[in-house]
Amino acid sequence: MNRERLKPAVVLAADRTLSARYSVLFEGILGTMQTTKLPEPVVRHLLAPAVKTDRDGRASAAPLGLRRVEASLIRDAGLTARDVVCTTPRRLGQLLGPWVKLVMFSSSDPLGRGMSNTTTSNFMGGRLYTSLWTRRMLRAVARAKRRFGFKVAAGGAGAWQLTADGGAARQLGIDIVFDGYFERSGPALVRDILAGRPVEGTFVEKETAADLARPIMAPSVMGAVELSRGCGKGCRFCTMSAKKMEHLPLETIVADIETNASSGVRCAVSASEDFLRYGSGDGRPDFDRLCGLFEAVRGIDGLRLVQLDHVNVASVLQLSAGQLEHIASLLRRGGRTGCPWVNMGVESASGRLVEANCPRKIRPFRTEDWQQMVHEAVERISRAGFFPVLSVVLGMPGETAGDVDLTINLVNTLARRRAAVFPIFYEPPNGNGRFTMGDMTGRHLRLFRTCYEINFGVIPKLIWDNQTAAGVPLPRKAFYQALGRLQVAYWRKTFGQAERRIGQAAGGGEN
């Protein structure tokens, strides 16, 4: 008996680096930051194996953003589950035809301008797979568009790149760029497109619409769930800086994790710009609501590991040691992982520089106390049982040689504690004043190398720990350890080349 072919009106897909079976967050980070210096078959088949699909082409897991769009279209735009399909780049072409009215594409870094990724591509060389695979996919979509006449809309965390570069969007065959959260204005936009009404080429949605977020209807990649949207700290290099933090209802978060767990997803990645502020109405951590969240999450059957995202230095300092330890105990889930890690943005050891570029980051504390704040936050969160993964930014506007020296000293001090530190090139969304290899001085390189020599010793252990907690098979864990050793060797070789280049440019003098 022949089955009726699925003929959706709206097809959702993401770039290939996001449409992959990552077991833990570290795998996703590594998968989305690779360049063509690592052979494509290694990335495609080993580092980022493709998400599976059913015989209709539906993806077994999709990026969380697409799952939100899918749920919103079905519940708020009058569409059915047969009208909307989340698929993968490999199966996308099989779903396209005269019945399709709209292809919606998502990417975290469509043009390769993401802050962390530009740091990697500057040092590693080659072309980022995020942008390479995006262009390949959208060229194929453009050919089908010329044949069938549907519209192409692009969004996701990297939509700001297409908003800023309309020429690139047009070159890629994109008709509409949707920059921001979808729920408030997105459903009406899609209804207009399906009805054949004219729509604008660029939409910038400034509201977080956290209250309108619909529970996902199928699994998300890495078991990702949102805790909050927005941040509001005002950092010049972050697209979330101007958006006030708003929190998703507890029942939505629990429903999302239950949807993942019921499909066999054993890990959850909790997305937030500062998880300690969950439930807060005034910017100060609300310990009771935090505990309520993680106690509810802990009770979900089948969940093995909860992975965190970001936390703010000031938020750590507004909770007591006992409160932090209690939160860590809720997250450990019976001791399956010894290293629940959190990313903490330090940016610089210079409080003056941080205040100038992140005007609300240090509040309610004093700018002149920033270095001590960082030391104390690292100490507190480490004693509580978390592993701090810190970030510093190179080349922020107003940076002096003295600021870089202060940060080198800070990193050397932190190296004696349990911490990792990642240096990132300044890359603002508007592209003004971006930091590149051409701007790097000997001091910058010394800071960069100091950070990575620390990371070479601790990151492999963190990955192993997280994968073990998630139940990742031994061969896959061994692959990541072997890949890590190869990349360490390549990074060290690159450091040597950069030192020689900078030394020659400076005529052998300090710079």
BELRA-V290734 format. One record per backbone hydrogen bond with DSSP energy under -0.5 kcal/mol. CO is the residue of the C=O (numbers start at 1). NH is the residue of the N-H. Records with the same first field share a line. If there is no record, write none. Layout:
# BELRA-V290734
CO=NH + NH
This chain:
# BELRA-V290734
9=101 + 102
10=85
11=104
12=87
13=106
15=18 + 19
18=20
19=51
20=22
24=27 + 28
25=29
26=30
27=31
28=32
29=33
30=33
34=129
35=38
37=39
39=42 + 43
40=44
41=45 + 46
42=46 + 47
43=48
49=21
52=60
54=57
58=54
62=221
63=66 + 67
64=68
65=69
66=70
67=71
68=72
69=73
70=74
71=75
72=76 + 77
73=77 + 79
80=83 + 84
83=9 + 10
85=12 + 87
86=59
88=92
89=93
91=94 + 95
92=95 + 96
93=96
97=100
101=151
102=11 + 104
103=105 + 153
104=13
105=155
106=15
107=158
109=112
114=118
115=119
116=120
117=121
118=122
119=123
120=124
121=125
127=36
128=132
129=133
130=134
131=135
132=136
133=137
134=138
135=139
136=140
137=141
138=142
139=143
140=144
141=145
142=146
143=147
144=148
145=149
151=103
152=175 + 176
153=105
154=178
155=107
156=159
158=161 + 162
159=162 + 163
160=164
161=165
165=169
166=170
167=171
168=172
169=174
170=173
176=154 + 178
177=179 + 203
178=180
179=205
182=186
185=189
186=190
187=191
188=192
189=193
190=194
191=195
192=197
193=196
201=177
203=179 + 205
204=206
207=181
209=212
210=213
219=62
220=223
221=224
223=269
225=271
227=248
229=246
230=273
231=245
233=360
234=359
235=238
236=429
238=241
240=231 + 232 + 243
241=234
242=244
243=231
246=229
249=252 + 253
250=254
251=255
252=256
253=257
254=258
255=259
256=260
257=261
258=262
259=263
260=263 + 265
261=264
264=266
266=304 + 305
268=270 + 307
269=225 + 271
271=227 + 228
272=310
274=277
275=278
277=280
285=287
286=290
287=291
288=292
289=293
290=294
291=295
292=296
293=297
294=298
295=299
297=300
300=303
305=268 + 307
307=270
309=343
310=275
311=345
312=316
313=317
314=318
315=318
316=319
320=324
321=325
322=326
323=327
324=328
325=329
326=330
327=331
328=332
329=333
331=306
332=336 + 337
339=341
340=387
341=308
342=389
343=311
344=346 + 391
346=348
347=393
349=351
350=354
351=355
352=356
353=357
354=358
357=236
358=361
362=365
366=369
367=370
369=373
370=374
371=375
372=376
373=377
374=378
375=379
376=380
377=381
378=382
379=383
380=384
381=386
382=385
385=340
386=388
387=342
388=390 + 420
389=344
390=422
391=346 + 347
392=424
394=426
396=399
400=404
401=405
402=406
403=407
404=408
405=409
406=410
407=411
408=412
409=413
410=414
411=415
413=416
414=417
417=419
418=388
420=390
421=423
422=392
424=394
426=435
428=431
431=434
436=439
437=440
441=445
442=446
443=447
444=448
445=449
446=450
447=451
448=452
449=453
450=454
451=455
452=456
453=457
454=457 + 458
455=459
458=462
459=463
460=464
461=465
462=466
463=467
464=468
465=469
466=470
467=472
468=471
473=477
474=478
475=479
476=480
477=481
478=482
479=483
480=484
481=485
482=486
483=487
484=488
485=489
486=490
487=491
488=492
489=493
490=494
491=495
492=496
493=497
494=498
495=499
496=500
497=501
498=502
499=503
500=504
501=505
502=506
503=508
504=507
506=509
